[in-house]
Amino acid sequence: EARRAEQRRNVDVVFCIDTSGSMVEKNLMDQAQATLRHCVSNLHKGDRFNIITFSTEARAMSPSLLEFNEATKDRALAFIDKMAARGGTAIQEALTLALDQFSKDQRLKMVFFMTDGQPSIGEVDSDKLVKDINQKNDKGARVFAFGMGVDVNAKLLDLLARENRGEVDFIFGDAISLAFWI
């Protein structure tokens, strides 16, 4: 475990979490919050992060990436506790805002993208949305996509992850299976 920590590179990560109305209708909001708390709590000194929630529009916790420390961890946990589900699903806006967080340095960049559904605001065609995001990902971020529940757009998540050097996973039930990427 100590050896693994020594070999780990610091990361820049943006957690991009769906807070659309369907997240509460399907009882997924609590699971998303628990997963996000787990991920934020497992960041390391030297990592930088931000949280973007999206429904009808995308909202960032901070205008830019934050250095991970106890104060920013507490700020993130308070932000997570206040997340509420309502509105549509602006996937294009959320991913664009997430990618805008990164700089062109050599740090490892990752977007952790979690959604339960289909884009309903902005570009809704999967192929066009992925093409747009690929063009905007000029800083080389890896996109890890997680689909929650059974109504998720699997094609969209698969394309986003595959074309942006990430992974895709689908979550059913109460399992938190997202720790592999940290």
GULUMKE-978407 format. One record per atom (N, C-alpha, C): x, y, z; residue number from 1; residue in three letters; atom name. Coordinates in pm, 1 decimal, always signed. Each point is the difference from the previous one (the first is absolute). Layout:
x/y/z/nr/rest/atom
X/Y/Z/NUM/ala/CA
...
***
This chain:
x/y/z/nr/rest/atom
+83.2/-120.1/+0.0/1/glu/N
-83.2/+120.1/+0.0/1/glu/CA
+87.2/+125.8/+0.0/1/glu/C
+102.9/+4.7/+85.5/2/ala/N
+89.2/+116.1/+4.9/2/ala/CA
+75.5/+14.8/-131.8/2/ala/C
+42.5/-111.6/-57.2/3/arg/N
+71.9/+4.1/-128.0/3/arg/CA
-90.4/+54.2/-110.9/3/arg/C
-125.4/-42.5/+0.6/4/arg/N
-95.6/+48.3/-99.8/4/arg/CA
-16.8/+151.4/+12.6/4/arg/C
-8.2/+50.9/+122.3/5/ala/N
-15.6/+144.6/+22.2/5/ala/CA
+122.0/+76.3/-50.8/5/ala/C
+119.5/-58.4/+17.3/6/glu/N
+121.9/+65.9/-47.4/6/glu/CA
+2.0/+10.7/-152.0/6/glu/C
-53.6/-99.2/-68.6/7/gln/N
+4.5/-4.0/-145.7/7/gln/CA
-114.3/+77.2/-64.9/7/gln/C
-97.9/+39.3/+74.6/8/arg/N
-117.4/+66.9/-53.6/8/arg/CA
+33.1/+143.2/-42.5/8/arg/C
-39.4/+36.0/-120.6/9/arg/N
+15.6/+137.4/-48.0/9/arg/CA
-115.4/+84.4/+51.8/9/arg/C
+28.7/+127.0/+22.2/10/asn/N
-109.2/+89.7/+35.2/10/asn/CA
-88.7/+20.8/-121.6/10/asn/C
-128.5/+21.1/+26.9/11/val/N
-97.6/+12.5/-106.8/11/val/CA
-77.0/+130.8/+10.9/11/val/C
-52.4/+40.7/-112.7/12/asp/N
-101.9/+103.9/-6.8/12/asp/CA
-127.3/-73.6/-37.6/12/asp/C
-102.9/+12.0/+81.1/13/val/N
-123.6/-72.9/-26.7/13/val/CA
-120.1/+91.7/+18.8/13/val/C
-93.8/-11.8/-92.8/14/val/N
-126.3/+71.4/+10.8/14/val/CA
-109.7/-105.6/+9.8/14/val/C
-74.2/+7.5/+108.0/15/phe/N
-114.5/-87.4/+21.1/15/phe/CA
-120.9/+69.4/-61.0/15/phe/C
-61.5/-61.7/-97.9/16/cys/N
-109.5/+59.4/-75.0/16/cys/CA
-123.9/-86.7/+24.9/16/cys/C
-92.4/+49.5/+82.9/17/ile/N
-107.2/-82.6/+54.4/17/ile/CA
-138.0/+50.6/-43.9/17/ile/C
-77.9/-89.8/-54.7/18/asp/N
-137.6/+27.8/-42.5/18/asp/CA
-87.8/+24.2/+122.7/18/asp/C
-65.9/+114.0/+2.3/19/thr/N
-96.8/+30.3/+106.3/19/thr/CA
-136.5/+33.1/-60.7/19/thr/C
-29.7/-60.6/-113.4/20/ser/N
-129.3/+24.0/-64.7/20/ser/CA
-112.7/-63.1/+81.5/20/ser/C
-120.9/+39.1/-30.3/21/gly/N
-116.7/-46.5/+75.5/21/gly/CA
-13.8/-151.1/+5.6/21/gly/C
+41.8/-68.6/-103.9/22/ser/N
-13.5/-146.3/-0.5/22/ser/CA
+87.8/-66.9/+105.3/22/ser/C
+103.6/+68.0/+45.8/23/met/N
+86.9/-58.3/+102.2/23/met/CA
-76.3/-20.9/+131.0/23/met/C
-93.7/+88.2/+31.3/24/val/N
-78.6/-18.7/+121.7/24/val/CA
-116.5/-96.3/-25.2/24/val/C
-56.3/+7.8/-119.9/25/glu/N
-111.0/-90.1/-33.8/25/glu/CA
+43.4/-145.8/+7.1/25/glu/C
+123.7/-28.4/-36.2/26/lys/N
+51.0/-137.5/-2.7/26/lys/CA
+77.4/-34.3/+128.0/26/lys/C
-4.2/+88.9/+100.3/27/asn/N
+71.1/-20.3/+126.2/27/asn/CA
+150.1/-17.9/-19.7/27/asn/C
+58.2/+72.8/-94.2/28/leu/N
+142.5/-10.8/-27.9/28/leu/CA
+82.0/+112.8/+61.7/28/leu/C
-65.7/+106.3/+45.1/29/met/N
+73.4/+115.0/+52.1/29/met/CA
+83.0/-37.1/+122.5/29/met/C
-58.0/-75.7/+92.7/30/asp/N
+74.8/-39.8/+119.8/30/asp/CA
+122.4/-83.0/-36.7/30/asp/C
-16.4/-88.4/-96.3/31/gln/N
+112.8/-82.8/-43.3/31/gln/CA
+108.9/+85.4/-65.1/31/gln/C
-39.4/+94.7/-82.9/32/ala/N
+97.3/+88.4/-64.3/32/ala/CA
+75.8/+81.2/+104.9/32/ala/C
-71.6/+51.5/+99.1/33/gln/N
+65.9/+77.5/+105.1/33/gln/CA
+95.9/-86.9/+81.0/33/gln/C
-39.7/-119.8/+34.9/34/ala/N
+87.3/-90.2/+75.9/34/ala/CA
+125.3/-34.3/-80.0/34/ala/C
-17.1/-25.8/-127.3/35/thr/N
+113.7/-31.9/-86.5/35/thr/CA
+94.2/+118.7/-9.6/35/thr/C
-54.9/+118.5/-17.7/36/leu/N
+81.4/+120.5/-11.1/36/leu/CA
+74.0/+29.4/+130.9/36/leu/C
-67.4/-17.6/+114.4/37/arg/N
+67.9/+17.5/+129.8/37/arg/CA
+119.9/-94.9/+10.3/37/arg/C
-21.7/-124.9/-40.8/38/his/N
+107.0/-100.6/+4.3/38/his/CA
+118.0/+42.7/-88.0/38/his/C
-29.2/+43.4/-120.9/39/cys/N
+106.7/+38.6/-92.8/39/cys/CA
+77.8/+121.4/+49.6/39/cys/C
-70.0/+103.4/+44.7/40/val/N
+67.4/+120.0/+50.3/40/val/CA
+84.7/-34.3/+122.5/40/val/C
-51.6/-83.1/+88.1/41/ser/N
+73.0/-36.5/+121.7/41/ser/CA
+124.8/-82.2/-29.3/41/ser/C
+9.2/-58.4/-118.7/42/asn/N
+115.5/-81.0/-35.8/42/asn/CA
+99.5/+70.4/-91.4/42/asn/C
-16.7/+130.6/-17.6/43/leu/N
+101.8/+76.3/-71.4/43/leu/CA
+123.2/+11.7/+89.5/43/leu/C
+111.5/+44.0/-58.6/44/his/N
+126.8/+8.2/+72.7/44/his/CA
+56.5/+141.2/-5.5/44/his/C
+87.2/+30.3/+94.8/45/lys/N
+71.1/+127.5/-0.5/45/lys/CA
+71.3/+13.3/-134.3/45/lys/C
-13.0/+115.9/-61.4/46/gly/N
+58.7/+23.8/-131.5/46/gly/CA
-99.9/-13.3/-113.7/46/gly/C
-112.8/-67.5/+23.8/47/asp/N
-105.2/-9.1/-100.9/47/asp/CA
-73.8/+133.2/-6.7/47/asp/C
-57.4/+27.9/-115.4/48/arg/N
-88.0/+116.0/-16.6/48/arg/CA
-133.2/-51.7/-51.2/48/arg/C
-108.9/+67.7/+39.8/49/phe/N
-132.1/-51.5/-35.6/49/phe/CA
-103.5/+110.4/-5.3/49/phe/C
-114.4/-35.9/-57.4/50/asn/N
-118.1/+85.4/+2.8/50/asn/CA
-121.1/-91.7/-16.6/50/asn/C
-115.4/+51.9/+35.0/51/ile/N
-125.6/-72.7/-17.1/51/ile/CA
-92.4/+84.9/-86.3/51/ile/C
-56.0/-62.8/-101.6/52/ile/N
-99.8/+64.6/-84.6/52/ile/CA
-127.2/-82.3/+9.2/52/ile/C
-108.7/+65.5/+33.9/53/thr/N
-130.1/-65.2/-3.2/53/thr/CA
-73.5/+52.7/-122.8/53/thr/C
-84.0/-85.1/-56.5/54/phe/N
-74.1/+46.2/-117.4/54/phe/CA
-141.0/-55.1/+0.8/54/phe/C
-88.9/+88.7/-37.5/55/ser/N
-139.6/-34.2/-25.8/55/ser/CA
-38.3/+85.1/-120.5/55/ser/C
-87.2/+97.6/+17.9/56/thr/N
-35.7/+88.8/-109.6/56/thr/CA
+120.6/+84.4/-42.6/56/thr/C
+89.2/+25.3/+94.6/57/glu/N
+126.2/+69.1/-29.8/57/glu/CA
+109.7/-60.8/+87.0/57/glu/C
+124.0/+24.3/-39.3/58/ala/N
+115.9/-50.4/+74.5/58/ala/CA
+46.5/+105.6/+99.9/58/ala/C
+38.0/-45.9/+119.8/59/arg/N
+47.0/+89.3/+105.8/59/arg/CA
+126.3/-58.6/+62.0/59/arg/C
+105.0/+82.2/+10.7/60/ala/N
+125.6/-44.4/+59.9/60/ala/CA
+6.8/+44.4/+145.5/60/ala/C
+56.1/-85.4/+84.8/61/met/N
+21.0/+34.7/+140.8/61/met/CA
+96.5/+118.2/+10.6/61/met/C
+101.5/+2.4/-85.5/62/ser/N
+102.4/+103.9/+0.5/62/ser/CA
+26.4/+42.8/-144.2/62/ser/C
+42.5/+124.8/-22.1/63/pro/N
+29.1/+42.4/-137.6/63/pro/CA
+119.6/-73.9/-61.4/63/pro/C
+85.5/-59.3/+84.5/64/ser/N
+117.7/-71.3/-49.4/64/ser/CA
+31.4/-116.9/+93.8/64/ser/C
+94.4/-82.3/-41.0/65/leu/N
+39.5/-114.4/+81.5/65/leu/CA
+51.9/+45.6/+136.0/65/leu/C
-28.2/-80.2/+101.9/66/leu/N
+44.7/+28.9/+136.5/66/leu/CA
+105.7/-101.4/+41.5/66/leu/C
+102.3/+45.2/+70.8/67/glu/N
+97.6/-91.2/+58.9/67/glu/CA
-70.9/-80.5/+107.5/67/glu/C
+20.7/-130.8/+0.4/68/phe/N
-62.9/-83.2/+101.6/68/phe/CA
+71.0/+17.8/+133.6/68/phe/C
-77.4/+34.5/+103.3/69/asn/N
+46.9/+6.5/+137.9/69/asn/CA
-123.9/-12.8/+88.7/69/asn/C
+17.6/+5.8/+128.1/70/glu/N
-114.9/-19.1/+90.0/70/glu/CA
-107.8/+106.3/-21.3/70/glu/C
+41.6/+125.0/-23.0/71/ala/N
-97.9/+107.3/-18.6/71/ala/CA
-80.8/-19.2/-129.1/71/ala/C
+68.6/-35.0/-110.4/72/thr/N
-73.1/-18.3/-125.3/72/thr/CA
-81.3/-129.5/+2.7/72/thr/C
+48.8/-99.3/+72.2/73/lys/N
-78.0/-122.9/+17.2/73/lys/CA
-130.0/+31.8/+74.2/73/lys/C
+9.5/+75.6/+109.3/74/asp/N
-120.1/+38.1/+75.9/74/asp/CA
-95.7/+83.2/-85.1/74/asp/C
+55.7/+90.5/-80.0/75/arg/N
-82.2/+82.1/-89.0/75/arg/CA
-74.4/-89.3/-99.8/75/arg/C
+70.7/-98.6/-56.1/76/ala/N
-61.3/-90.8/-97.0/76/ala/CA
-108.5/-84.5/+65.6/76/ala/C
+26.3/-51.1/+118.4/77/leu/N
-99.6/-83.0/+68.0/77/leu/CA
-126.6/+80.1/+31.7/77/leu/C
+16.4/+127.2/+37.2/78/ala/N
-116.5/+86.6/+23.9/78/ala/CA
-76.1/+24.9/-130.1/78/ala/C
+72.6/+20.0/-109.3/79/phe/N
-61.6/+18.8/-130.9/79/phe/CA
-80.7/-124.0/-39.8/79/phe/C
+58.3/-117.4/+22.3/80/ile/N
-66.6/-126.4/-33.3/80/ile/CA
-128.7/-14.4/+80.6/80/ile/C
+5.4/+35.2/+128.2/81/asp/N
-118.9/-11.6/+85.3/81/asp/CA
-115.2/+86.9/-48.8/81/asp/C
+31.5/+109.5/-68.5/82/lys/N
-103.2/+92.8/-46.9/82/lys/CA
-49.5/-31.7/-140.8/82/lys/C
+56.3/-101.9/-64.5/83/met/N
-44.0/-34.4/-134.9/83/met/CA
-147.0/-40.5/+2.5/83/met/C
-75.5/+51.3/-95.5/84/ala/N
-142.4/-32.1/-9.6/84/ala/CA
-34.8/-29.0/-145.5/84/ala/C
-87.3/-95.0/-19.6/85/ala/N
-38.1/-41.6/-134.9/85/ala/CA
-121.0/+78.8/-48.9/85/ala/C
+12.2/+56.1/-121.2/86/arg/N
-110.1/+70.5/-63.4/86/arg/CA
+41.4/+34.4/-143.4/86/arg/C
-95.3/+14.3/-88.1/87/gly/N
+26.1/+49.5/-133.8/87/gly/CA
+40.6/-105.2/-101.5/87/gly/C
+50.2/+50.0/-114.1/88/gly/N
+37.5/-83.0/-114.1/88/gly/CA
+141.5/-54.0/+10.6/88/gly/C
+58.8/-36.0/-115.7/89/thr/N
+130.9/-65.8/-1.4/89/thr/CA
+89.1/+65.4/-106.0/89/thr/C
+80.8/+97.3/+42.2/90/ala/N
+86.7/+77.1/-89.4/90/ala/CA
+140.4/-62.0/-4.0/90/ala/C
+11.7/-114.5/-65.2/91/ile/N
+127.3/-72.9/-3.1/91/ile/CA
+108.6/+77.6/-74.7/91/ile/C
-32.0/+56.2/-114.0/92/gln/N
+99.4/+72.9/-78.9/92/gln/CA
+58.4/+117.1/+79.1/92/gln/C
-84.4/+78.5/+62.6/93/glu/N
+46.5/+114.9/+78.8/93/glu/CA
+87.1/-46.4/+116.1/93/glu/C
-40.4/-107.1/+66.9/94/ala/N
+74.5/-50.4/+115.3/94/ala/CA
+139.7/-47.6/-40.1/94/ala/C
+8.1/-78.4/-106.1/95/leu/N
+130.9/-50.7/-43.4/95/leu/CA
+88.7/+112.4/-52.2/95/leu/C
-57.3/+97.1/-67.1/96/thr/N
+78.0/+115.9/-45.7/96/thr/CA
+57.3/+75.3/+118.5/96/thr/C
-81.0/+25.8/+101.4/97/leu/N
+47.1/+68.6/+120.2/97/leu/CA
+108.8/-81.8/+70.0/97/leu/C
-17.8/-131.2/+4.6/98/ala/N
+100.6/-87.2/+62.2/98/ala/CA
+132.9/+9.7/-74.1/98/ala/C
-2.5/-8.6/-130.8/99/leu/N
+124.1/+4.2/-78.3/99/leu/CA
+68.0/+135.8/+7.6/99/leu/C
-78.4/+106.6/+17.3/100/asp/N
+56.8/+134.7/+12.6/100/asp/CA
+79.0/+18.1/+129.8/100/asp/C
-12.9/-90.9/+94.0/101/gln/N
+70.9/+10.3/+128.2/101/gln/CA
+150.1/-29.6/-13.5/101/gln/C
+37.7/-72.7/-102.4/102/phe/N
+137.6/-49.0/-10.5/102/phe/CA
+91.7/+97.1/-73.0/102/phe/C
+129.2/-7.7/+35.7/103/ser/N
+103.8/+77.4/-69.3/103/ser/CA
+80.3/-95.1/-88.3/103/ser/C
+88.9/+54.9/-79.8/104/lys/N
+78.3/-81.9/-93.5/104/lys/CA
+129.6/-50.3/+62.0/104/lys/C
+3.1/-22.1/+129.1/105/asp/N
+121.0/-53.4/+62.9/105/asp/CA
+4.9/-151.8/-16.7/105/asp/C
+101.2/-61.8/+60.4/106/gln/N
+21.6/-143.2/-15.2/106/gln/CA
-73.4/-85.0/+103.7/106/gln/C
-79.6/+60.9/+85.6/107/arg/N
-71.5/-76.9/+102.8/107/arg/CA
-101.8/-94.2/-62.7/107/arg/C
-26.0/-109.4/+68.4/108/leu/N
-104.1/-93.1/-40.3/108/leu/CA
-134.7/+67.9/+23.5/108/leu/C
-84.5/+1.9/-103.9/109/lys/N
-129.4/+68.5/+6.2/109/lys/CA
-111.2/-102.0/-19.4/109/lys/C
-100.6/+5.2/+87.7/110/met/N
-110.7/-93.8/-8.2/110/met/CA
-132.1/+70.7/+25.6/110/met/C
-100.8/-44.0/-73.5/111/val/N
-137.4/+40.4/+25.8/111/val/CA
-74.0/-125.2/+45.0/111/val/C
-59.8/+9.2/+116.0/112/phe/N
-84.0/-105.9/+55.6/112/phe/CA
-142.5/+44.3/-30.4/112/phe/C
-66.7/-65.4/-94.1/113/phe/N
-130.2/+43.7/-49.2/113/phe/CA
-106.3/-103.2/+36.4/113/phe/C
-99.7/+41.7/+77.1/114/met/N
-104.7/-91.2/+45.2/114/met/CA
-137.0/+53.8/-38.7/114/met/C
-80.3/-86.1/-66.7/115/thr/N
-134.5/+39.1/-39.8/115/thr/CA
-92.9/-121.1/+2.0/115/thr/C
-128.6/+29.4/+7.6/116/asp/N
-99.9/-107.6/-2.4/116/asp/CA
-82.7/+1.0/-127.4/116/asp/C
+27.7/+91.4/-91.0/117/gly/N
-94.5/+10.6/-109.9/117/gly/CA
+54.9/+46.5/-131.8/117/gly/C
-83.2/+70.5/-69.3/118/gln/N
+22.2/+47.0/-135.4/118/gln/CA
+16.4/+152.0/+1.9/118/gln/C
+80.5/+56.0/-90.6/119/pro/N
+5.9/+145.9/-9.1/119/pro/CA
-135.5/+53.9/-46.3/119/pro/C
-46.7/+105.1/+65.6/120/ser/N
-128.0/+59.8/-38.0/120/ser/CA
+12.3/+148.9/-28.2/120/ser/C
+118.8/+57.7/+26.1/121/ile/N
+24.0/+142.9/-22.5/121/ile/CA
+132.4/+12.8/-74.6/121/ile/C
+7.2/+91.6/-97.2/122/gly/N
+119.6/+9.9/-83.3/122/gly/CA
-2.8/-111.1/-103.8/122/gly/C
+116.5/-43.8/-42.5/123/glu/N
+7.1/-108.0/-99.3/123/glu/CA
-52.3/-129.6/+61.5/123/glu/C
-91.8/-66.2/-68.1/124/val/N
-57.2/-125.3/+50.9/124/val/CA
+39.2/-120.3/-84.9/124/val/C
+52.5/+22.0/-119.7/125/asp/N
+45.5/-109.2/-85.0/125/asp/CA
+135.3/-50.7/+52.1/125/asp/C
+8.0/-128.0/+32.4/126/ser/N
+120.6/-57.2/+61.2/126/ser/CA
+124.6/+23.0/-84.6/126/ser/C
-6.3/-29.5/-127.8/127/asp/N
+117.6/+12.9/-86.3/127/asp/CA
+48.1/+145.2/-8.1/127/asp/C
-93.1/+92.7/-16.3/128/lys/N
+36.7/+141.8/-8.3/128/lys/CA
+54.3/+49.8/+134.0/128/lys/C
-60.3/-41.8/+110.1/129/leu/N
+45.7/+41.6/+132.2/129/leu/CA
+142.7/-50.1/+24.9/129/leu/C
+27.0/-124.8/-31.2/130/val/N
+134.8/-55.5/+19.5/130/val/CA
+100.6/+72.2/-88.8/130/val/C
-35.1/+27.5/-124.5/131/lys/N
+90.5/+72.6/-90.5/131/lys/CA
+33.7/+137.6/+57.1/131/lys/C
-101.0/+69.5/+51.6/132/asp/N
+21.0/+131.5/+60.2/132/asp/CA
+93.7/-8.7/+121.1/132/asp/C
-23.5/-96.8/+86.3/133/ile/N
+82.9/-14.3/+120.9/133/ile/CA
+142.1/-39.3/-38.0/133/ile/C
+15.9/-87.6/-97.0/134/asn/N
+134.0/-39.0/-45.1/134/asn/CA
+78.3/+121.7/-48.4/134/asn/C
-65.0/+89.0/-73.2/135/gln/N
+66.3/+121.4/-49.2/135/gln/CA
+38.0/+92.4/+115.4/135/gln/C
-83.2/+4.9/+103.5/136/lys/N
+27.5/+88.1/+114.4/136/lys/CA
+101.6/-59.2/+96.7/136/lys/C
+27.3/-128.7/-11.3/137/asn/N
+95.0/-65.7/+89.9/137/asn/CA
+142.3/+13.8/-55.4/137/asn/C
+45.0/+122.6/-14.1/138/asp/N
+131.1/+27.0/-58.1/138/asp/CA
+113.9/-6.3/+101.8/138/asp/C
-31.5/-28.0/+125.1/139/lys/N
+103.4/-9.9/+102.9/139/lys/CA
+23.6/-144.9/+43.0/139/lys/C
-64.2/-92.6/-69.6/140/gly/N
+26.0/-141.4/+21.1/140/gly/CA
-60.2/-62.3/+124.1/140/gly/C
-113.9/+48.5/+44.8/141/ala/N
-64.3/-59.6/+117.9/141/ala/CA
-55.8/-137.5/-34.1/141/ala/C
+9.7/-89.5/+96.3/142/arg/N
-62.3/-132.0/-12.8/142/arg/CA
-140.3/+10.1/+58.2/142/arg/C
-97.6/-57.4/-67.7/143/val/N
-139.2/+5.5/+45.4/143/val/CA
-42.2/-138.4/+48.0/143/val/C
-35.1/-6.7/+128.1/144/phe/N
-52.2/-122.2/+60.3/144/phe/CA
-149.1/+20.9/+18.5/144/phe/C
-79.2/-79.3/-69.9/145/ala/N
-145.0/+18.3/-1.9/145/ala/CA
-68.3/-111.1/+78.3/145/ala/C
-94.7/+39.3/+83.6/146/phe/N
-74.6/-94.6/+82.4/146/phe/CA
-148.5/+22.8/-22.4/146/phe/C
-67.4/-103.9/-44.3/147/gly/N
-143.4/+4.8/-21.1/147/gly/CA
-70.5/-61.9/+119.2/147/gly/C
-99.4/+69.3/+51.5/148/met/N
-75.6/-47.4/+115.8/148/met/CA
-139.7/-41.2/-43.6/148/met/C
-42.6/-117.8/+41.4/149/gly/N
-135.5/-44.3/-30.5/149/gly/CA
-11.8/-58.9/-139.5/149/gly/C
-123.7/-17.3/-43.9/150/val/N
-26.0/-71.6/-124.9/150/val/CA
-37.5/+90.6/-117.4/150/val/C
-21.7/+128.3/+22.4/151/asp/N
-42.7/+89.8/-106.9/151/asp/CA
+113.1/+80.6/-61.0/151/asp/C
+121.6/-31.8/+34.3/152/val/N
+116.0/+77.2/-42.6/152/val/CA
+27.4/-20.8/-149.8/152/val/C
+58.7/+99.7/-62.3/153/asn/N
+38.3/-7.9/-140.7/153/asn/CA
+136.7/-69.6/-7.5/153/asn/C
-2.3/-132.0/-8.9/154/ala/N
+122.9/-80.5/+1.8/154/ala/CA
+90.3/+32.8/-118.6/154/ala/C
-57.1/+23.2/-115.4/155/lys/N
+80.2/+33.4/-118.2/155/lys/CA
+80.2/+127.2/+23.9/155/lys/C
-65.2/+102.1/+51.5/156/leu/N
+66.8/+127.0/+27.0/156/leu/CA
+115.2/-18.5/+98.2/156/leu/C
-25.2/-67.1/+111.1/157/leu/N
+104.7/-17.5/+101.2/157/leu/CA
+115.4/-83.4/-52.8/157/leu/C
-30.4/-103.3/-75.9/158/asp/N
+105.1/-83.6/-58.1/158/asp/CA
+87.5/+81.5/-94.9/158/asp/C
-61.2/+78.4/-86.0/159/leu/N
+76.2/+82.4/-94.6/159/leu/CA
+83.4/+106.0/+72.1/159/leu/C
-58.8/+65.9/+98.7/160/leu/N
+74.7/+102.3/+74.5/160/leu/CA
+125.8/-58.9/+62.9/160/leu/C
-15.4/-113.8/+65.8/161/ala/N
+113.4/-62.2/+67.5/161/ala/CA
+102.2/-51.9/-101.2/161/ala/C
-45.2/-74.9/-97.5/162/arg/N
+92.1/-62.4/-96.2/162/arg/CA
+79.8/+103.8/-77.4/162/arg/C
-65.3/+106.4/-44.6/163/glu/N
+68.2/+98.9/-82.9/163/glu/CA
+80.7/+101.1/+81.0/163/glu/C
-11.3/-7.3/+132.1/164/asn/N
+76.5/+90.4/+86.7/164/asn/CA
+83.5/-78.5/+100.2/164/asn/C
+49.5/-116.9/-42.4/165/arg/N
+95.6/-82.9/+73.4/165/arg/CA
-43.5/-32.2/+142.3/165/arg/C
-130.1/-21.4/+18.8/166/gly/N
-52.6/-32.6/+132.1/166/gly/CA
-61.8/-137.6/+3.4/166/gly/C
-84.9/-18.2/+95.7/167/glu/N
-72.5/-125.3/+19.1/167/glu/CA
-147.0/+33.8/+21.9/167/glu/C
-85.1/-96.9/-22.4/168/val/N
-141.8/+16.2/+27.2/168/val/CA
-43.1/-113.2/+91.7/168/val/C
-90.6/+30.0/+90.0/169/asp/N
-55.1/-101.9/+89.4/169/asp/CA
-146.0/+35.7/+24.3/169/asp/C
-78.1/-101.4/+28.8/170/phe/N
-141.3/+20.7/+26.5/170/phe/CA
-29.6/-51.3/+139.3/170/phe/C
-75.0/+78.0/+75.7/171/ile/N
-24.2/-27.3/+141.0/171/ile/CA
-147.9/-29.0/+19.2/171/ile/C
-26.1/-115.4/+57.5/172/phe/N
-137.2/-38.5/+32.0/172/phe/CA
-3.1/-30.1/+148.3/172/phe/C
-104.7/+38.4/+69.1/173/gly/N
-8.8/-26.5/+143.0/173/gly/CA
+81.1/+99.1/+81.3/173/gly/C
+48.5/-42.9/+115.8/174/asp/N
+65.4/+89.3/+94.3/174/asp/CA
+152.6/-5.4/-4.4/174/asp/C
+57.2/-73.6/-92.0/175/ala/N
+145.7/-19.3/-1.3/175/ala/CA
+72.7/+129.9/-33.6/175/ala/C
+109.3/+23.6/+71.6/176/ile/N
+91.9/+108.4/-35.2/176/ile/CA
+121.0/-68.4/-62.1/176/ile/C
+4.6/-4.2/-132.4/177/ser/N
+106.1/-72.8/-69.4/177/ser/CA
+93.9/+95.0/-72.4/177/ser/C
+15.5/+119.6/+51.8/178/leu/N
+71.8/+102.9/-73.8/178/leu/CA
+140.0/+26.5/+51.7/178/leu/C
+40.9/-67.1/+104.9/179/ala/N
+128.8/+29.6/+62.4/179/ala/CA
+118.9/-43.5/-83.7/179/ala/C
-20.8/-80.6/-103.8/180/phe/N
+113.1/-52.3/-76.5/180/phe/CA
+82.0/+108.9/-66.8/180/phe/C
-58.9/+110.8/-31.4/181/trp/N
+69.6/+101.9/-78.2/181/trp/CA
+86.2/+92.8/+83.8/181/trp/C
-22.8/+6.1/+130.7/182/ile/N
+77.0/+93.0/+84.7/182/ile/CA
+136.3/-55.1/+27.3/182/ile/C
***
